[in-house]
Amino acid sequence: MQHIQRISRQQMCISSLEDAISADNQVRFVDAFVTFLDSEKLGFRSNSIESEGPP
């Protein structure tokens, strides 16, 4: 069963992942390469939730 997982209200988020990864890090190349690929042509498909929010 798919459901929305809520984030605890007691947590604090001070920085983003973009701030934590330097501009010249290799992971940025991998991210750009994967974004460029056509996942459907490679045989990947995505499952989407038909409705959003709690029941």
C-alpha distance matrix in Angstrom:
0.0 3.8 6.5 10.2 11.9 15.4 18.6 20.9 23.9 26.2 25.9 28.4 28.1 31.7 31.6 29.4 28.7 31.3 33.9 33.2 33.7 37.4 38.4 39.9 37.0 36.1 32.4 33.3 34.8 31.7 29.5 32.0 32.2 28.4 28.3 31.2 29.6 28.2 24.8 24.5 28.0 27.0 24.2 21.2 18.6 16.0 12.6 12.4 10.2 11.9 12.3 12.9 13.3 12.1 11.9
3.8 0.0 3.8 7.1 9.4 12.8 16.0 18.7 21.5 24.0 23.4 25.7 25.1 28.6 28.3 26.1 25.5 28.0 30.6 30.1 30.7 34.2 35.2 36.8 34.1 33.3 29.6 30.3 31.9 29.0 26.6 29.0 29.4 25.7 25.3 28.3 27.0 25.8 22.6 22.6 26.2 25.3 22.9 19.6 16.9 13.8 10.6 9.8 7.4 9.9 10.0 10.0 10.6 10.3 11.1
6.5 3.8 0.0 3.8 6.4 9.5 12.9 15.6 18.1 20.8 20.5 22.9 22.6 26.2 26.3 24.4 24.3 26.9 29.2 28.9 29.9 33.5 34.6 36.5 34.0 33.6 29.9 30.4 32.4 29.7 27.1 29.5 30.4 26.9 26.2 29.5 28.6 27.6 24.7 24.9 28.6 27.9 25.7 22.2 19.6 16.2 13.2 11.6 8.7 11.0 9.8 8.5 7.9 7.3 9.1
10.2 7.1 3.8 0.0 3.8 6.2 9.6 12.6 14.9 17.8 17.3 19.5 19.2 22.7 23.0 21.1 21.5 24.0 26.1 26.1 27.4 30.9 32.0 34.2 31.8 31.9 28.1 28.4 30.7 28.4 25.5 28.0 29.3 26.0 25.0 28.5 28.1 27.4 24.8 25.5 29.2 28.5 26.8 23.1 20.7 17.0 14.6 12.6 10.0 12.4 10.6 8.0 6.8 7.1 10.1
11.9 9.4 6.4 3.8 0.0 3.8 6.7 9.4 12.3 14.7 14.2 16.6 16.6 20.3 20.8 19.3 19.7 22.6 24.4 24.0 25.6 29.3 30.8 32.9 30.4 30.7 27.0 27.6 30.1 27.9 25.2 28.0 29.4 26.3 25.6 29.2 29.0 28.8 26.1 27.2 30.8 29.7 28.2 24.5 22.5 19.0 17.0 15.5 13.3 16.1 14.4 11.7 10.0 9.8 13.0
15.4 12.8 9.5 6.2 3.8 0.0 3.8 6.4 8.7 11.5 11.4 13.8 14.2 18.0 19.0 18.1 19.1 22.0 23.3 23.2 25.3 28.8 30.5 32.9 30.6 31.4 27.8 28.1 31.0 29.1 26.3 29.0 30.8 28.0 27.0 30.7 30.9 30.9 28.5 29.8 33.4 32.4 31.2 27.4 25.5 21.9 20.1 18.2 16.0 18.4 16.2 12.9 10.6 10.5 14.0
18.6 16.0 12.9 9.6 6.7 3.8 0.0 3.8 6.3 8.6 7.7 10.1 10.6 14.4 15.7 15.2 16.5 19.6 20.4 20.3 22.7 26.2 28.1 30.6 28.4 29.5 26.1 26.5 29.6 28.0 25.3 28.1 30.2 27.6 26.8 30.6 31.1 31.5 29.3 31.1 34.4 33.3 32.5 28.7 27.1 23.7 22.3 20.6 18.9 21.5 19.4 16.1 13.9 14.1 17.8
20.9 18.7 15.6 12.6 9.4 6.4 3.8 0.0 3.8 5.3 5.7 9.0 10.9 14.5 16.5 16.9 18.5 21.6 21.9 21.6 24.4 27.9 30.1 32.6 30.4 31.7 28.5 29.1 32.4 30.8 28.2 31.2 33.3 30.9 30.2 34.0 34.6 35.1 32.9 34.7 38.1 36.8 35.9 32.2 30.7 27.3 25.8 24.2 22.2 24.7 22.5 19.1 16.5 16.1 19.6
23.9 21.5 18.1 14.9 12.3 8.7 6.3 3.8 0.0 3.8 5.5 7.9 10.4 13.6 16.2 17.1 19.4 22.2 22.1 22.3 25.3 28.5 30.6 33.5 31.6 33.3 30.2 30.4 33.9 32.7 29.9 32.6 35.1 32.9 31.8 35.6 36.5 37.1 35.2 36.9 40.3 39.3 38.6 34.8 33.2 29.7 28.3 26.3 24.3 26.5 23.9 20.3 17.6 17.4 20.9
26.2 24.0 20.8 17.8 14.7 11.5 8.6 5.3 3.8 0.0 3.8 6.7 10.0 12.9 15.9 17.4 19.6 22.6 21.9 21.8 25.1 28.2 30.7 33.4 31.4 33.3 30.4 30.9 34.5 33.4 30.9 33.7 36.2 34.2 33.4 37.2 38.2 39.0 37.1 39.1 42.4 41.1 40.5 36.7 35.4 32.1 30.9 29.2 27.3 29.8 27.3 23.8 21.1 20.7 24.1
25.9 23.4 20.5 17.3 14.2 11.4 7.7 5.7 5.5 3.8 0.0 3.8 6.6 9.7 12.4 13.8 15.9 18.9 18.3 18.0 21.3 24.4 26.9 29.6 27.6 29.5 26.7 27.2 30.8 29.8 27.4 30.3 32.8 30.9 30.3 34.0 35.1 36.2 34.3 36.6 39.7 38.3 38.0 34.3 33.3 30.0 29.2 27.8 26.3 29.1 27.0 23.5 21.3 21.4 25.0
28.4 25.7 22.9 19.5 16.6 13.8 10.1 9.0 7.9 6.7 3.8 0.0 3.8 6.2 9.3 11.4 14.0 16.6 15.5 15.6 19.1 22.0 24.4 27.3 25.7 27.9 25.3 25.6 29.3 28.7 26.3 28.9 31.7 30.2 29.4 33.0 34.5 35.8 34.4 36.8 39.8 38.5 38.5 34.9 34.0 30.9 30.4 28.9 27.8 30.5 28.5 24.9 22.9 23.6 27.3
28.1 25.1 22.6 19.2 16.6 14.2 10.6 10.9 10.4 10.0 6.6 3.8 0.0 3.8 5.9 7.6 10.4 12.9 12.0 12.4 15.7 18.6 20.8 23.8 22.3 24.6 21.9 22.0 25.7 25.3 22.8 25.3 28.2 26.8 26.0 29.6 31.2 32.6 31.4 34.0 36.8 35.6 35.9 32.3 31.6 28.6 28.6 27.1 26.5 29.3 27.6 24.1 22.7 23.9 27.6
31.7 28.6 26.2 22.7 20.3 18.0 14.4 14.5 13.6 12.9 9.7 6.2 3.8 0.0 3.8 7.1 10.2 11.9 10.0 10.8 14.4 16.7 19.1 22.1 21.0 23.8 21.6 21.4 25.2 25.4 23.0 25.3 28.4 27.6 26.7 30.1 32.0 33.8 32.9 35.7 38.3 37.1 37.8 34.3 33.9 31.1 31.3 30.0 29.6 32.4 30.8 27.3 26.0 27.4 31.2
31.6 28.3 26.3 23.0 20.8 19.0 15.7 16.5 16.2 15.9 12.4 9.3 5.9 3.8 0.0 3.8 6.8 8.2 6.3 7.4 10.8 13.1 15.3 18.4 17.4 20.2 18.1 17.7 21.5 21.8 19.5 21.7 24.9 24.2 23.4 26.7 28.8 30.8 30.1 33.1 35.5 34.2 35.1 31.8 31.7 29.1 29.8 28.7 28.7 31.7 30.4 27.1 26.4 28.1 31.9
29.4 26.1 24.4 21.1 19.3 18.1 15.2 16.9 17.1 17.4 13.8 11.4 7.6 7.1 3.8 0.0 3.8 5.3 5.3 6.6 9.1 11.9 13.6 16.7 15.5 17.8 15.3 14.7 18.5 18.6 16.1 18.3 21.4 20.6 19.7 23.0 25.1 27.0 26.3 29.3 31.7 30.6 31.5 28.2 28.1 25.6 26.6 25.5 25.9 28.9 28.0 24.9 24.6 26.6 30.3
28.7 25.5 24.3 21.5 19.7 19.1 16.5 18.5 19.4 19.6 15.9 14.0 10.4 10.2 6.8 3.8 0.0 3.8 5.3 5.0 6.4 9.8 11.6 14.2 12.4 14.4 11.7 11.6 15.3 15.2 12.9 15.5 18.3 17.6 17.1 20.5 22.3 24.5 23.8 27.0 29.2 27.7 28.9 25.7 26.0 23.8 25.1 24.6 25.4 28.6 28.2 25.4 25.5 27.5 31.1
31.3 28.0 26.9 24.0 22.6 22.0 19.6 21.6 22.2 22.6 18.9 16.6 12.9 11.9 8.2 5.3 3.8 0.0 3.8 5.5 5.5 7.8 8.7 11.8 10.9 13.3 11.1 9.8 13.6 14.3 12.0 13.7 17.0 16.9 16.1 19.0 21.4 23.8 23.7 27.0 28.9 27.8 29.3 26.3 26.8 24.8 26.5 25.9 27.0 30.0 29.7 26.9 27.3 29.7 33.3
33.9 30.6 29.2 26.1 24.4 23.3 20.4 21.9 22.1 21.9 18.3 15.5 12.0 10.0 6.3 5.3 5.3 3.8 0.0 3.8 5.7 7.2 9.0 12.3 11.8 14.8 13.3 12.4 16.2 17.2 15.3 17.0 20.3 20.4 19.7 22.6 25.0 27.6 27.4 30.7 32.6 31.4 32.9 30.0 30.4 28.4 29.9 29.2 30.0 33.1 32.5 29.5 29.5 31.7 35.4
33.2 30.1 28.9 26.1 24.0 23.2 20.3 21.6 22.3 21.8 18.0 15.6 12.4 10.8 7.4 6.6 5.0 5.5 3.8 0.0 3.8 6.5 9.5 11.8 10.3 13.2 11.8 11.9 15.6 16.2 14.9 17.2 20.0 20.0 20.0 23.0 25.0 27.7 27.2 30.7 32.4 30.8 32.3 29.4 30.1 28.2 29.7 29.4 30.3 33.6 33.2 30.3 30.3 32.2 35.8
33.7 30.7 29.9 27.4 25.6 25.3 22.7 24.4 25.3 25.1 21.3 19.1 15.7 14.4 10.8 9.1 6.4 5.5 5.7 3.8 0.0 3.8 6.6 8.4 6.6 9.5 8.3 8.4 11.9 12.8 11.9 14.1 16.7 17.2 17.4 20.1 22.2 25.1 24.9 28.5 29.9 28.3 30.1 27.4 28.5 27.1 29.0 29.0 30.4 33.7 33.7 31.1 31.5 33.6 37.1
37.4 34.2 33.5 30.9 29.3 28.8 26.2 27.9 28.5 28.2 24.4 22.0 18.6 16.7 13.1 11.9 9.8 7.8 7.2 6.5 3.8 0.0 3.8 5.5 5.4 9.1 9.3 8.7 11.8 13.7 13.3 14.6 17.3 18.5 18.7 20.8 23.3 26.5 26.7 30.4 31.5 29.9 32.1 29.7 31.0 29.8 32.0 32.0 33.6 36.8 36.8 34.3 34.8 37.0 40.5
38.4 35.2 34.6 32.0 30.8 30.5 28.1 30.1 30.6 30.7 26.9 24.4 20.8 19.1 15.3 13.6 11.6 8.7 9.0 9.5 6.6 3.8 0.0 3.8 5.7 8.8 9.5 7.5 10.0 12.7 12.2 12.6 15.5 17.3 17.1 18.7 21.5 24.8 25.5 29.1 30.0 28.8 31.2 29.1 30.4 29.4 31.9 31.9 33.7 36.7 36.9 34.6 35.4 37.9 41.4
39.9 36.8 36.5 34.2 32.9 32.9 30.6 32.6 33.5 33.4 29.6 27.3 23.8 22.1 18.4 16.7 14.2 11.8 12.3 11.8 8.4 5.5 3.8 0.0 3.8 6.5 8.6 7.4 8.8 11.7 12.4 12.7 14.8 17.0 17.6 18.7 21.3 24.8 25.6 29.3 29.7 28.3 30.9 29.2 30.9 30.4 33.0 33.4 35.5 38.6 39.1 37.0 37.9 40.4 43.7
37.0 34.1 34.0 31.8 30.4 30.6 28.4 30.4 31.6 31.4 27.6 25.7 22.3 21.0 17.4 15.5 12.4 10.9 11.8 10.3 6.6 5.4 5.7 3.8 0.0 3.8 5.5 5.9 7.8 9.6 10.6 11.9 13.7 15.3 16.4 18.0 20.0 23.5 23.8 27.6 28.2 26.4 28.8 26.9 28.7 28.1 30.7 31.3 33.3 36.6 37.2 35.1 36.0 38.3 41.6
36.1 33.3 33.6 31.9 30.7 31.4 29.5 31.7 33.3 33.3 29.5 27.9 24.6 23.8 20.2 17.8 14.4 13.3 14.8 13.2 9.5 9.1 8.8 6.5 3.8 0.0 3.8 5.3 5.4 6.7 8.9 10.2 11.0 12.8 14.6 15.8 17.4 21.0 21.3 25.1 25.3 23.3 25.9 24.3 26.5 26.3 29.1 30.1 32.5 35.7 36.7 34.9 36.2 38.4 41.5
32.4 29.6 29.9 28.1 27.0 27.8 26.1 28.5 30.2 30.4 26.7 25.3 21.9 21.6 18.1 15.3 11.7 11.1 13.3 11.8 8.3 9.3 9.5 8.6 5.5 3.8 0.0 3.8 5.4 5.0 6.1 8.6 9.8 10.5 12.2 14.2 15.6 18.9 18.8 22.6 23.3 21.3 23.5 21.5 23.4 23.0 25.6 26.6 28.8 32.1 33.0 31.2 32.5 34.7 37.7
33.3 30.3 30.4 28.4 27.6 28.1 26.5 29.1 30.4 30.9 27.2 25.6 22.0 21.4 17.7 14.7 11.6 9.8 12.4 11.9 8.4 8.7 7.5 7.4 5.9 5.3 3.8 0.0 3.8 5.4 5.0 6.2 8.6 10.0 10.6 12.4 14.6 18.0 18.4 22.1 22.9 21.4 23.9 21.9 23.5 23.0 25.7 26.3 28.6 31.7 32.5 30.7 32.1 34.6 37.7
34.8 31.9 32.4 30.7 30.1 31.0 29.6 32.4 33.9 34.5 30.8 29.3 25.7 25.2 21.5 18.5 15.3 13.6 16.2 15.6 11.9 11.8 10.0 8.8 7.8 5.4 5.4 3.8 0.0 3.8 5.4 5.2 6.1 8.6 9.9 10.6 12.7 16.3 17.2 20.9 21.0 19.6 22.4 21.0 23.1 23.2 26.3 27.2 29.9 32.9 34.1 32.6 34.3 36.9 39.8
31.7 29.0 29.7 28.4 27.9 29.1 28.0 30.8 32.7 33.4 29.8 28.7 25.3 25.4 21.8 18.6 15.2 14.3 17.2 16.2 12.8 13.7 12.7 11.7 9.6 6.7 5.0 5.4 3.8 0.0 3.8 5.5 5.1 6.1 8.5 9.8 10.9 14.4 14.6 18.4 18.7 16.8 19.4 17.8 20.1 20.2 23.3 24.6 27.3 30.4 31.8 30.6 32.3 34.7 37.5
29.5 26.6 27.1 25.5 25.2 26.3 25.3 28.2 29.9 30.9 27.4 26.3 22.8 23.0 19.5 16.1 12.9 12.0 15.3 14.9 11.9 13.3 12.2 12.4 10.6 8.9 6.1 5.0 5.4 3.8 0.0 3.8 5.5 5.3 6.1 8.6 10.2 13.4 13.5 17.2 18.2 16.7 19.0 16.9 18.5 18.1 21.1 21.9 24.5 27.5 28.7 27.3 29.1 31.7 34.5
32.0 29.0 29.5 28.0 28.0 29.0 28.1 31.2 32.6 33.7 30.3 28.9 25.3 25.3 21.7 18.3 15.5 13.7 17.0 17.2 14.1 14.6 12.6 12.7 11.9 10.2 8.6 6.2 5.2 5.5 3.8 0.0 3.8 5.6 5.1 6.2 9.0 12.3 13.4 17.0 17.5 16.7 19.4 17.8 19.4 19.4 22.6 23.2 26.0 28.7 30.1 28.8 30.8 33.7 36.4
32.2 29.4 30.4 29.3 29.4 30.8 30.2 33.3 35.1 36.2 32.8 31.7 28.2 28.4 24.9 21.4 18.3 17.0 20.3 20.0 16.7 17.3 15.5 14.8 13.7 11.0 9.8 8.6 6.1 5.1 5.5 3.8 0.0 3.8 5.4 5.1 6.6 10.3 11.5 15.1 15.0 13.9 16.9 15.9 18.1 18.7 22.2 23.5 26.5 29.3 31.0 30.1 32.4 35.1 37.6
28.4 25.7 26.9 26.0 26.3 28.0 27.6 30.9 32.9 34.2 30.9 30.2 26.8 27.6 24.2 20.6 17.6 16.9 20.4 20.0 17.2 18.5 17.3 17.0 15.3 12.8 10.5 10.0 8.6 6.1 5.3 5.6 3.8 0.0 3.8 5.3 5.3 8.4 8.6 12.4 13.0 11.5 14.1 12.5 14.6 15.1 18.5 19.9 23.0 25.8 27.7 26.9 29.2 31.8 34.2
28.3 25.3 26.2 25.0 25.6 27.0 26.8 30.2 31.8 33.4 30.3 29.4 26.0 26.7 23.4 19.7 17.1 16.1 19.7 20.0 17.4 18.7 17.1 17.6 16.4 14.6 12.2 10.6 9.9 8.5 6.1 5.1 5.4 3.8 0.0 3.8 5.6 7.9 8.8 12.2 13.3 12.9 15.1 13.3 14.6 14.6 17.9 18.7 21.7 24.2 25.9 25.1 27.5 30.4 32.8
31.2 28.3 29.5 28.5 29.2 30.7 30.6 34.0 35.6 37.2 34.0 33.0 29.6 30.1 26.7 23.0 20.5 19.0 22.6 23.0 20.1 20.8 18.7 18.7 18.0 15.8 14.2 12.4 10.6 9.8 8.6 6.2 5.1 5.3 3.8 0.0 3.8 6.6 9.0 12.0 12.0 12.1 15.1 14.1 15.8 16.5 20.1 21.0 24.3 26.6 28.5 28.0 30.6 33.6 35.8
29.6 27.0 28.6 28.1 29.0 30.9 31.1 34.6 36.5 38.2 35.1 34.5 31.2 32.0 28.8 25.1 22.3 21.4 25.0 25.0 22.2 23.3 21.5 21.3 20.0 17.4 15.6 14.6 12.7 10.9 10.2 9.0 6.6 5.3 5.6 3.8 0.0 3.8 5.8 8.9 8.6 8.3 11.4 10.9 13.1 14.5 18.2 19.7 23.3 25.5 27.8 27.7 30.5 33.3 35.2
28.2 25.8 27.6 27.4 28.8 30.9 31.5 35.1 37.1 39.0 36.2 35.8 32.6 33.8 30.8 27.0 24.5 23.8 27.6 27.7 25.1 26.5 24.8 24.8 23.5 21.0 18.9 18.0 16.3 14.4 13.4 12.3 10.3 8.4 7.9 6.6 3.8 0.0 3.8 5.6 5.6 6.7 9.2 8.9 10.6 12.4 16.1 17.7 21.3 23.2 25.8 26.1 29.2 32.0 33.6
24.8 22.6 24.7 24.8 26.1 28.5 29.3 32.9 35.2 37.1 34.3 34.4 31.4 32.9 30.1 26.3 23.8 23.7 27.4 27.2 24.9 26.7 25.5 25.6 23.8 21.3 18.8 18.4 17.2 14.6 13.5 13.4 11.5 8.6 8.8 9.0 5.8 3.8 0.0 3.8 5.5 5.0 6.5 5.3 7.3 9.3 13.1 15.1 18.8 20.9 23.7 24.1 27.1 29.6 31.1
24.5 22.6 24.9 25.5 27.2 29.8 31.1 34.7 36.9 39.1 36.6 36.8 34.0 35.7 33.1 29.3 27.0 27.0 30.7 30.7 28.5 30.4 29.1 29.3 27.6 25.1 22.6 22.1 20.9 18.4 17.2 17.0 15.1 12.4 12.2 12.0 8.9 5.6 3.8 0.0 3.8 5.3 5.2 5.1 6.0 8.8 12.3 14.4 18.2 19.7 22.8 23.8 27.1 29.6 30.7
28.0 26.2 28.6 29.2 30.8 33.4 34.4 38.1 40.3 42.4 39.7 39.8 36.8 38.3 35.5 31.7 29.2 28.9 32.6 32.4 29.9 31.5 30.0 29.7 28.2 25.3 23.3 22.9 21.0 18.7 18.2 17.5 15.0 13.0 13.3 12.0 8.6 5.6 5.5 3.8 0.0 3.8 5.4 7.4 9.3 12.5 15.9 18.2 21.9 23.4 26.6 27.6 30.9 33.4 34.5
27.0 25.3 27.9 28.5 29.7 32.4 33.3 36.8 39.3 41.1 38.3 38.5 35.6 37.1 34.2 30.6 27.7 27.8 31.4 30.8 28.3 29.9 28.8 28.3 26.4 23.3 21.3 21.4 19.6 16.8 16.7 16.7 13.9 11.5 12.9 12.1 8.3 6.7 5.0 5.3 3.8 0.0 3.8 5.8 9.1 12.2 15.7 18.5 22.1 24.1 27.1 28.0 31.0 33.3 34.5
24.2 22.9 25.7 26.8 28.2 31.2 32.5 35.9 38.6 40.5 38.0 38.5 35.9 37.8 35.1 31.5 28.9 29.3 32.9 32.3 30.1 32.1 31.2 30.9 28.8 25.9 23.5 23.9 22.4 19.4 19.0 19.4 16.9 14.1 15.1 15.1 11.4 9.2 6.5 5.2 5.4 3.8 0.0 3.8 6.6 10.2 13.2 16.3 19.9 21.7 24.9 26.1 29.2 31.2 32.1
21.2 19.6 22.2 23.1 24.5 27.4 28.7 32.2 34.8 36.7 34.3 34.9 32.3 34.3 31.8 28.2 25.7 26.3 30.0 29.4 27.4 29.7 29.1 29.2 26.9 24.3 21.5 21.9 21.0 17.8 16.9 17.8 15.9 12.5 13.3 14.1 10.9 8.9 5.3 5.1 7.4 5.8 3.8 0.0 3.8 6.9 10.1 13.2 16.7 18.9 21.9 22.8 25.8 27.8 28.9
18.6 16.9 19.6 20.7 22.5 25.5 27.1 30.7 33.2 35.4 33.3 34.0 31.6 33.9 31.7 28.1 26.0 26.8 30.4 30.1 28.5 31.0 30.4 30.9 28.7 26.5 23.4 23.5 23.1 20.1 18.5 19.4 18.1 14.6 14.6 15.8 13.1 10.6 7.3 6.0 9.3 9.1 6.6 3.8 0.0 3.8 6.8 9.7 13.3 15.2 18.4 19.6 22.7 24.7 25.6
16.0 13.8 16.2 17.0 19.0 21.9 23.7 27.3 29.7 32.1 30.0 30.9 28.6 31.1 29.1 25.6 23.8 24.8 28.4 28.2 27.1 29.8 29.4 30.4 28.1 26.3 23.0 23.0 23.2 20.2 18.1 19.4 18.7 15.1 14.6 16.5 14.5 12.4 9.3 8.8 12.5 12.2 10.2 6.9 3.8 0.0 3.8 6.3 9.9 12.2 15.1 16.0 19.0 21.1 22.2
12.6 10.6 13.2 14.6 17.0 20.1 22.3 25.8 28.3 30.9 29.2 30.4 28.6 31.3 29.8 26.6 25.1 26.5 29.9 29.7 29.0 32.0 31.9 33.0 30.7 29.1 25.6 25.7 26.3 23.3 21.1 22.6 22.2 18.5 17.9 20.1 18.2 16.1 13.1 12.3 15.9 15.7 13.2 10.1 6.8 3.8 0.0 3.8 6.8 9.1 12.1 13.3 16.3 18.1 18.9
12.4 9.8 11.6 12.6 15.5 18.2 20.6 24.2 26.3 29.2 27.8 28.9 27.1 30.0 28.7 25.5 24.6 25.9 29.2 29.4 29.0 32.0 31.9 33.4 31.3 30.1 26.6 26.3 27.2 24.6 21.9 23.2 23.5 19.9 18.7 21.0 19.7 17.7 15.1 14.4 18.2 18.5 16.3 13.2 9.7 6.3 3.8 0.0 3.8 6.1 8.8 9.9 13.2 15.4 16.3
10.2 7.4 8.7 10.0 13.3 16.0 18.9 22.2 24.3 27.3 26.3 27.8 26.5 29.6 28.7 25.9 25.4 27.0 30.0 30.3 30.4 33.6 33.7 35.5 33.3 32.5 28.8 28.6 29.9 27.3 24.5 26.0 26.5 23.0 21.7 24.3 23.3 21.3 18.8 18.2 21.9 22.1 19.9 16.7 13.3 9.9 6.8 3.8 0.0 3.8 5.5 6.8 9.9 11.8 12.5
11.9 9.9 11.0 12.4 16.1 18.4 21.5 24.7 26.5 29.8 29.1 30.5 29.3 32.4 31.7 28.9 28.6 30.0 33.1 33.6 33.7 36.8 36.7 38.6 36.6 35.7 32.1 31.7 32.9 30.4 27.5 28.7 29.3 25.8 24.2 26.6 25.5 23.2 20.9 19.7 23.4 24.1 21.7 18.9 15.2 12.2 9.1 6.1 3.8 0.0 3.8 6.9 10.2 12.1 11.9
12.3 10.0 9.8 10.6 14.4 16.2 19.4 22.5 23.9 27.3 27.0 28.5 27.6 30.8 30.4 28.0 28.2 29.7 32.5 33.2 33.7 36.8 36.9 39.1 37.2 36.7 33.0 32.5 34.1 31.8 28.7 30.1 31.0 27.7 25.9 28.5 27.8 25.8 23.7 22.8 26.6 27.1 24.9 21.9 18.4 15.1 12.1 8.8 5.5 3.8 0.0 3.8 6.8 8.8 8.9
12.9 10.0 8.5 8.0 11.7 12.9 16.1 19.1 20.3 23.8 23.5 24.9 24.1 27.3 27.1 24.9 25.4 26.9 29.5 30.3 31.1 34.3 34.6 37.0 35.1 34.9 31.2 30.7 32.6 30.6 27.3 28.8 30.1 26.9 25.1 28.0 27.7 26.1 24.1 23.8 27.6 28.0 26.1 22.8 19.6 16.0 13.3 9.9 6.8 6.9 3.8 0.0 3.7 6.8 8.4
13.3 10.6 7.9 6.8 10.0 10.6 13.9 16.5 17.6 21.1 21.3 22.9 22.7 26.0 26.4 24.6 25.5 27.3 29.5 30.3 31.5 34.8 35.4 37.9 36.0 36.2 32.5 32.1 34.3 32.3 29.1 30.8 32.4 29.2 27.5 30.6 30.5 29.2 27.1 27.1 30.9 31.0 29.2 25.8 22.7 19.0 16.3 13.2 9.9 10.2 6.8 3.7 0.0 3.8 6.5
12.1 10.3 7.3 7.1 9.8 10.5 14.1 16.1 17.4 20.7 21.4 23.6 23.9 27.4 28.1 26.6 27.5 29.7 31.7 32.2 33.6 37.0 37.9 40.4 38.3 38.4 34.7 34.6 36.9 34.7 31.7 33.7 35.1 31.8 30.4 33.6 33.3 32.0 29.6 29.6 33.4 33.3 31.2 27.8 24.7 21.1 18.1 15.4 11.8 12.1 8.8 6.8 3.8 0.0 3.8
11.9 11.1 9.1 10.1 13.0 14.0 17.8 19.6 20.9 24.1 25.0 27.3 27.6 31.2 31.9 30.3 31.1 33.3 35.4 35.8 37.1 40.5 41.4 43.7 41.6 41.5 37.7 37.7 39.8 37.5 34.5 36.4 37.6 34.2 32.8 35.8 35.2 33.6 31.1 30.7 34.5 34.5 32.1 28.9 25.6 22.2 18.9 16.3 12.5 11.9 8.9 8.4 6.5 3.8 0.0
